[in-house]
Amino acid sequence: MADELYSDGIGEITVTGTIVRIDLVSLSPTERDSKGNPKPVFRQRIIMPIDAFANSVDVMDKALAGLVDAGAVRRAPEVTPLPGAATAPVEQPRNKKATPPENSSPNFN
């Protein structure tokens, strides 16, 4: 049986030539950011050729589509600006905070 590794997400993806490095992170039990949330801490790195990375992205897109179809994950709606519309970001009200859905991942926001 192969070893397993848990990750809370991807911290960074770096492409150097034909090599892709994916840094996996997990939330620290002791380190906190300025808002008191656990800090993501580097845990492990995946290194692969760029073509293997491209194939992996395709596999993950298909897996995500299956999760969306099953209702396990909700995607934020894409907004297409109208022709000639201003492209400046819309400021959200400061007193209203968006609450992520239960069991949401920061990777899918």
Secondary structure, DSSP 8 states (H G I E B T S, - for coil): -------SEEEEEEEETTEEEEEEEEEEEEEE-TTS-EEEEEEEEEEEEHHHHHHHHHHHHHHHHHHHHHTSS---------TT---S-----TT------TT--GGG-
